[in-house]
Amino acid sequence: MKHMNKRLDSLDALRGFDMFFLIGGSALLSALGALATGNANCWLAVQMTHAKWAETLRIYDFIFPLFLFITGVTFPFSTEKRLERGDSKAALTRNILRRALTLVVMGALFESVQNLDWPKFRVWSVIGRIGIVWGAAALLTLYCRFRTCVAAAVAVMVGWWLFLRLVPAPGAAGPDALAGEANCFAVWFDTNYLTTAHRHEGGLATIAMLPTAFFGIWAGMWLKRANTGPVGKVPKMIGAGLAMMAVAWAWSRMPFGMPMLKDIWSSSYALFAGGISLILLAVFHWVVDVKEFKAWSLFFRVIGMNAITIYFLQRFVPFQSIGLFFLGALRRAFDVPGWEAFAGAFGRTAAGWIFLYILYRKKVFFKV
């Protein structure tokens, strides 16, 4: 069996590409679109926001699942390294639990550290949910056979679909349990029982995220162990991704189907996002690792190699103010609608990236 032991630069680049949107890239692209068109609600600006219930999915709706997917991809590689250095399954288990718990705690602090008001405390953070789901998928992969993990993923997707379709929220207006947020049991349960602020944060839907983590782990296993060479891997990954997207689209359109809704991490959404993530991984792997066109990816790799660092620091460090301090003249250079917003977004992104580049040059990388 052929193994891939070298570090995949494509993973760092893809992780950085994903994080770029979270550390100012979405605001930068939104401002750029508004500046170019003179319309703050132009197509590009709209794509940098989350779709509301029943609206067509937007680019920004795939940032979260892509990050969870990438977290899964790295698991087979990190596990092999630990096993090669003599770690036992018990040691691996402790590491998985430690990492999952750390992400949950860090996520809660990230969301609420500046306002430790329990009635407004955000329990289900993005990072915390990733920690829970990644931890569950990693433990199942470590202790169960592959077919058991596949069965678990299928059971979650089918079970979540049937549950949301057949169990409406108490007092729902009409028989369609997915006609709107007011009819959805997951939204109702979150609001009333899973948060201190009585709002929908996707707590119950965390269960539905398990397949997304598995998709990433299986992609990592395929990259690492498949006998097929790189030329054969990439087309098959793209083909599998397109097939996942096609099934998800058909599932969302069929009678009694599952609409693609990020708010409740619907099964069709998880499958569609998984397909997109797999295709992006295949493209980045082909360009960066196989063809070794790496120079262009440095911008993203700098972000990706310290993704957790910048994710948390942006909460406490005023990168936009720092950027504007040095770009003050540029900010006032043009009296054009949208220019000030663009300068601010550019300054924030540039300041954050320069900080990460300094860490990169010093070979300082923080990991959970």
C-alpha positions as CSV (number, residue, x, y, z in Angstrom):
1,M,0.0,0.0,0.0
2,K,1.5,3.3,-1.0
3,H,1.6,6.0,1.6
4,M,2.1,9.8,1.3
5,N,4.3,10.9,4.2
6,K,5.4,14.4,3.1
7,R,3.5,17.4,4.3
8,L,0.7,18.5,1.9
9,D,1.2,22.1,1.2
10,S,-2.2,22.1,-0.5
11,L,-3.9,21.6,2.9
12,D,-2.2,24.7,4.4
13,A,-3.1,26.6,1.2
14,L,-6.7,25.5,1.3
15,R,-7.1,26.1,5.0
16,G,-5.6,29.6,4.4
17,F,-8.0,30.2,1.5
18,D,-10.9,29.3,3.8
19,M,-9.6,31.4,6.7
20,F,-9.0,34.4,4.4
21,F,-12.8,35.0,4.3
22,L,-13.0,34.9,8.1
23,I,-10.2,37.3,8.8
24,G,-11.3,40.2,6.6
25,G,-11.4,38.7,3.1
26,S,-15.2,38.6,3.0
27,A,-15.3,42.3,4.0
28,L,-12.6,43.1,1.5
29,L,-14.4,41.4,-1.4
30,S,-17.7,42.9,-0.4
31,A,-16.2,46.4,-0.3
32,L,-14.4,45.8,-3.6
33,G,-17.6,44.8,-5.3
34,A,-19.4,47.8,-3.9
35,L,-16.6,50.1,-5.0
36,A,-16.6,48.6,-8.5
37,T,-20.3,48.8,-9.0
38,G,-21.4,51.6,-6.8
39,N,-23.9,49.3,-5.2
40,A,-23.4,48.1,-1.7
41,N,-25.8,45.2,-2.4
42,C,-24.0,44.0,-5.6
43,W,-23.7,40.3,-6.3
44,L,-20.3,39.9,-4.8
45,A,-21.3,41.7,-1.6
46,V,-24.4,39.5,-1.2
47,Q,-22.3,36.4,-1.7
48,M,-20.2,37.4,1.3
49,T,-23.2,37.1,3.6
50,H,-25.2,34.0,4.8
51,A,-28.4,33.2,3.0
52,K,-31.5,33.4,5.0
53,W,-34.0,30.5,5.4
54,A,-35.0,29.0,2.0
55,E,-32.8,31.4,0.0
56,T,-30.3,30.1,-2.5
57,L,-27.0,29.2,-0.8
58,R,-24.2,31.7,-1.1
59,I,-20.4,31.4,-1.2
60,Y,-20.1,32.4,2.5
61,D,-22.3,29.5,3.5
62,F,-19.6,27.0,2.6
63,I,-16.8,28.5,4.7
64,F,-17.8,26.7,7.9
65,P,-18.2,23.2,6.4
66,L,-15.0,23.6,4.4
67,F,-13.0,24.3,7.6
68,L,-14.6,21.3,9.3
69,F,-13.8,19.2,6.2
70,I,-10.1,20.3,6.3
71,T,-9.9,19.5,10.0
72,G,-11.0,15.9,9.1
73,V,-8.5,15.6,6.2
74,T,-5.6,16.2,8.5
75,F,-6.6,13.4,11.0
76,P,-5.2,10.4,9.1
77,F,-1.9,12.1,8.6
78,S,-1.5,13.2,12.2
79,T,-2.6,9.8,13.5
80,E,0.0,7.9,11.4
81,K,2.7,10.2,12.7
82,R,1.7,9.5,16.3
83,L,1.5,5.8,15.8
84,E,4.9,5.7,14.1
85,R,6.5,7.4,17.1
86,G,5.0,4.8,19.4
87,D,1.8,6.4,20.7
88,S,-0.9,3.9,21.8
89,K,-4.6,4.1,21.1
90,A,-5.1,5.3,24.6
91,A,-2.7,8.2,24.0
92,L,-4.4,9.0,20.8
93,T,-7.8,9.0,22.5
94,R,-6.5,11.4,25.2
95,N,-5.2,13.7,22.6
96,I,-8.5,13.7,20.7
97,L,-10.5,14.4,23.8
98,R,-8.0,17.1,24.9
99,R,-8.2,18.8,21.6
100,A,-11.9,18.6,21.4
101,L,-12.4,20.1,24.9
102,T,-9.8,22.8,24.2
103,L,-11.7,23.9,21.1
104,V,-15.0,23.9,23.0
105,V,-13.6,26.1,25.8
106,M,-11.7,28.4,23.4
107,G,-14.8,28.8,21.2
108,A,-17.0,29.8,24.1
109,L,-14.4,32.3,25.3
110,F,-13.9,33.7,21.8
111,E,-17.6,34.4,21.5
112,S,-18.3,35.7,25.0
113,V,-15.0,36.7,26.8
114,Q,-15.7,40.4,26.2
115,N,-19.2,40.1,27.7
116,L,-19.3,37.4,30.4
117,D,-23.1,37.8,30.8
118,W,-24.6,34.4,31.2
119,P,-28.0,35.3,29.8
120,K,-26.2,36.4,26.6
121,F,-23.5,33.7,26.6
122,R,-23.1,32.0,23.2
123,V,-22.8,28.3,24.0
124,W,-22.6,26.8,20.5
125,S,-19.6,28.6,18.9
126,V,-18.2,27.7,15.5
127,I,-14.9,26.4,16.9
128,G,-16.7,24.6,19.7
129,R,-19.0,22.7,17.4
130,I,-16.0,21.7,15.2
131,G,-14.3,20.4,18.3
132,I,-17.3,18.2,19.3
133,V,-18.0,16.8,15.8
134,W,-14.3,16.3,14.9
135,G,-13.7,14.6,18.2
136,A,-16.7,12.2,17.6
137,A,-15.6,11.4,14.1
138,A,-12.0,10.9,15.1
139,L,-12.9,8.5,17.9
140,L,-15.2,6.5,15.7
141,T,-12.5,6.3,13.0
142,L,-10.0,5.2,15.6
143,Y,-12.0,2.4,17.1
144,C,-14.5,1.3,14.4
145,R,-14.3,-0.3,11.0
146,F,-14.7,1.9,8.0
147,R,-18.1,0.4,7.1
148,T,-19.3,1.2,10.6
149,C,-18.3,4.8,10.1
150,V,-20.0,4.9,6.7
151,A,-23.2,3.5,8.3
152,A,-23.0,6.1,11.1
153,A,-22.7,8.9,8.5
154,V,-25.6,7.6,6.4
155,A,-27.8,7.0,9.5
156,V,-27.2,10.6,10.7
157,M,-28.1,12.1,7.3
158,V,-31.2,9.9,6.7
159,G,-32.2,10.2,10.4
160,W,-31.8,14.0,10.5
161,W,-33.8,14.3,7.3
162,L,-36.7,12.1,8.5
163,F,-36.7,13.7,12.0
164,L,-36.9,17.3,10.7
165,R,-39.6,16.3,8.1
166,L,-41.8,14.3,10.5
167,V,-41.4,16.3,13.8
168,P,-42.5,19.9,13.5
169,A,-42.1,22.5,16.2
170,P,-44.8,22.7,18.8
171,G,-47.5,25.1,17.6
172,A,-46.2,25.0,14.0
173,A,-48.3,26.8,11.4
174,G,-49.2,24.1,8.9
175,P,-48.0,20.6,8.3
176,D,-44.7,21.3,6.5
177,A,-42.1,21.1,9.3
178,L,-39.5,22.8,7.1
179,A,-41.7,25.6,5.7
180,G,-39.9,28.2,7.8
181,E,-38.0,28.7,11.0
182,A,-41.1,28.9,13.1
183,N,-42.1,25.4,11.9
184,C,-38.7,23.8,12.5
185,F,-38.2,21.6,15.6
186,A,-34.4,22.2,15.6
187,V,-34.8,25.9,15.8
188,W,-37.5,25.7,18.4
189,F,-35.5,23.3,20.6
190,D,-32.3,25.4,20.3
191,T,-34.2,28.6,21.2
192,N,-36.0,27.2,24.2
193,Y,-33.5,24.7,25.7
194,L,-30.0,24.8,24.3
195,T,-28.9,28.4,24.8
196,T,-29.0,30.9,27.6
197,A,-29.9,33.7,25.2
198,H,-33.0,31.9,23.8
199,R,-31.8,32.1,20.2
200,H,-31.0,29.6,17.5
201,E,-27.3,28.8,17.4
202,G,-27.3,25.4,15.7
203,G,-26.9,23.4,18.9
204,L,-29.1,20.4,18.0
205,A,-27.8,20.6,14.4
206,T,-24.3,19.8,15.7
207,I,-25.4,16.1,15.4
208,A,-25.9,16.6,11.6
209,M,-22.4,17.9,11.2
210,L,-20.8,14.4,11.8
211,P,-20.9,13.4,8.1
212,T,-19.0,16.5,7.1
213,A,-16.2,15.6,9.4
214,F,-16.2,12.0,8.1
215,F,-16.1,13.3,4.5
216,G,-12.8,15.1,5.4
217,I,-11.3,12.1,7.1
218,W,-12.1,9.8,4.2
219,A,-10.6,12.3,1.8
220,G,-7.5,12.3,3.9
221,M,-7.4,8.5,3.9
222,W,-7.8,8.5,0.1
223,L,-5.0,11.0,-0.4
224,K,-2.7,9.1,2.0
225,R,-3.3,5.4,1.2
226,A,-4.8,5.0,-2.3
227,N,-2.6,3.0,-4.7
228,T,-3.8,5.1,-7.6
229,G,-1.2,7.8,-8.5
230,P,-1.9,11.5,-8.3
231,V,-3.2,11.6,-11.9
232,G,-5.8,9.1,-11.0
233,K,-6.7,10.5,-7.6
234,V,-7.7,13.9,-8.6
235,P,-10.3,13.1,-11.3
236,K,-11.9,10.5,-9.0
237,M,-12.1,13.1,-6.2
238,I,-13.6,15.6,-8.6
239,G,-16.0,13.0,-9.9
240,A,-17.0,12.0,-6.4
241,G,-17.5,15.6,-5.4
242,L,-19.8,16.3,-8.4
243,A,-21.8,13.1,-7.7
244,M,-22.3,14.3,-4.1
245,M,-23.5,17.7,-5.3
246,A,-25.8,16.1,-7.8
247,V,-27.4,13.8,-5.2
248,A,-27.8,16.7,-2.8
249,W,-29.4,18.9,-5.4
250,A,-31.9,16.1,-6.4
251,W,-32.6,15.4,-2.7
252,S,-33.4,19.1,-2.1
253,R,-35.8,19.1,-5.1
254,M,-37.7,15.9,-4.6
255,P,-41.2,15.8,-2.9
256,F,-40.7,15.4,0.8
257,G,-37.1,16.1,0.2
258,M,-34.5,18.0,2.3
259,P,-33.9,21.6,1.4
260,M,-30.4,22.9,1.5
261,L,-30.4,25.0,4.7
262,K,-27.2,25.9,6.5
263,D,-29.0,27.1,9.7
264,I,-30.0,23.5,10.5
265,W,-27.2,21.8,8.7
266,S,-29.7,19.9,6.6
267,S,-28.4,16.6,5.1
268,S,-28.6,17.8,1.5
269,Y,-26.6,20.9,2.5
270,A,-24.0,18.7,4.2
271,L,-23.7,16.5,1.1
272,F,-23.5,19.5,-1.3
273,A,-20.9,21.3,0.9
274,G,-18.9,18.1,1.2
275,G,-18.9,17.8,-2.6
276,I,-17.6,21.4,-3.0
277,S,-15.0,20.8,-0.4
278,L,-13.8,17.6,-2.0
279,I,-13.5,19.4,-5.4
280,L,-11.5,22.3,-3.9
281,L,-9.2,19.8,-2.1
282,A,-8.6,18.0,-5.4
283,V,-7.8,21.2,-7.3
284,F,-5.5,22.5,-4.6
285,H,-3.8,19.1,-4.3
286,W,-3.3,18.9,-8.1
287,V,-1.9,22.5,-8.5
288,V,0.2,22.7,-5.3
289,D,1.3,19.2,-4.5
290,V,1.3,17.4,-7.8
291,K,2.3,20.1,-10.3
292,E,4.2,22.0,-7.6
293,F,2.9,25.4,-8.6
294,K,3.4,26.8,-5.1
295,A,4.6,30.4,-5.4
296,W,1.1,31.8,-5.8
297,S,-0.1,29.8,-2.7
298,L,2.3,31.5,-0.2
299,F,-0.3,34.1,0.6
300,F,-2.8,31.5,1.7
301,R,-0.2,29.1,3.3
302,V,0.9,31.9,5.6
303,I,-2.7,32.1,6.9
304,G,-3.3,28.4,6.9
305,M,-0.3,27.5,8.9
306,N,-1.5,29.7,11.8
307,A,-5.2,29.5,11.2
308,I,-6.2,29.2,14.9
309,T,-3.8,32.0,15.9
310,I,-5.4,34.6,13.6
311,Y,-8.9,33.3,14.2
312,F,-8.6,34.1,17.9
313,L,-6.3,37.2,17.8
314,Q,-8.7,39.1,15.5
315,R,-11.1,39.2,18.4
316,F,-8.6,41.0,20.6
317,V,-6.2,42.8,18.3
318,P,-7.6,45.8,16.3
319,F,-6.0,44.9,13.0
320,Q,-8.3,47.3,11.1
321,S,-7.2,50.2,13.2
322,I,-3.6,49.2,12.9
323,G,-4.0,49.0,9.1
324,L,-5.7,52.4,8.9
325,F,-3.0,54.0,11.0
326,F,-0.5,53.3,8.2
327,L,-3.1,53.7,5.4
328,G,-4.5,57.0,6.6
329,A,-3.5,58.9,3.5
330,L,-4.8,56.2,1.2
331,R,-8.1,56.2,3.1
332,R,-8.5,59.9,2.2
333,A,-7.0,59.7,-1.2
334,F,-10.3,59.4,-3.1
335,D,-13.7,60.8,-2.5
336,V,-15.6,57.9,-4.0
337,P,-18.5,56.1,-2.4
338,G,-17.3,52.8,-0.9
339,W,-13.6,53.8,-0.9
340,E,-13.4,54.3,2.8
341,A,-14.9,50.8,3.5
342,F,-12.5,49.3,1.0
343,A,-9.5,50.9,2.6
344,G,-10.6,49.8,6.1
345,A,-11.1,46.2,4.9
346,F,-7.8,46.2,3.0
347,G,-6.0,47.6,6.1
348,R,-7.5,44.9,8.4
349,T,-6.6,42.1,6.0
350,A,-3.1,43.4,5.3
351,A,-2.2,44.0,9.0
352,G,-3.4,40.5,10.0
353,W,-1.5,38.9,7.1
354,I,1.8,40.8,7.8
355,F,1.6,39.7,11.4
356,L,1.2,36.0,10.3
357,Y,4.0,36.4,7.8
358,I,6.3,37.5,10.6
359,L,5.4,34.3,12.5
360,Y,5.9,32.3,9.4
361,R,9.3,33.7,8.8
362,K,10.2,33.0,12.5
363,K,8.8,29.5,12.1
364,V,6.4,30.1,15.0
365,F,3.2,28.1,14.6
366,F,0.5,27.7,17.2
367,K,-1.7,24.6,17.2
368,V,-4.4,23.2,19.5
